[in-house]
């Protein structure tokens, strides 16, 4: 019997962070997954480090029957010695290049962290990130429209340093000043556990602004583990029921840590999520 799966279920290439992009795409396809999120920070689709032309990546996608659902925009290794304003200008240029490349491959969603740099050491986040990210979003608005890509801001994990963007309430307040045509939210379930916040609570807060979900498990507050669903403390049946309660129609992107056996861990994660479908 063919099941009617109400969501796009895809995989982040980040699970294969030690593999090159072409091999990663082939391995994701071999797991039976047909939608991908291209990781563009330091590896894979990062325009600063990519070893492949867009034409070769597109050919690999076609050959392996894959569709690019989204791209995870770069966020790290922006010059930390420059002023915050200069840093955000550098970041904007990098984001524009990545959006242009993602548009060529057919991506319609881009995942954005609410500030550049390492969240564990970025002390300025609380003081200036709210102002700077709002300015950045204003500048990204015409780019999102030009490339026809919606930008989803992702909730961050609290890992011992206070910072902006750990809750969907904060992020929703940020994007509510803009129209719904270009900006939304991305919920990372592992980050919810790290922040000691109930996943369903964050789904309800996000409501109609929720565009994408990074799916993985976690079991320790203050750590970002990205476990296979079922290895942590998240109640996945409740998770599905909460999505149904807000009539969610977006994507569920598996973002599990591959560790020593990414093939096995991705396949188990995919089977777990499929088992929850009606």
Secondary structure, 3 states (H helix, E strand, C coil): CCCCCCCEEEEEHHHHCCCCHHHHHHHHHHCCCCEEEEECCCCCCCCCCCCCCHHHHHHHHHHCCCEEEEEECCCCCCCCCCCHHHHHHHHHHHHHHHHHHHHHCCCCEEEEECCCCCCCCCCCHHHHHHHHHHHHHHHHHHHHHHHCCEEEEECCCCCCCCCCCCCHHHHHHHHCCCCCCCEEEEEEHHHHHHCCCCHHHHHHHHHHHEEEEEECECCCCCCCCCECCCCCCCCHHHHHHHHHHCCCCCEEEECCCCCCCHHHHHHHHHHHHHHCCC
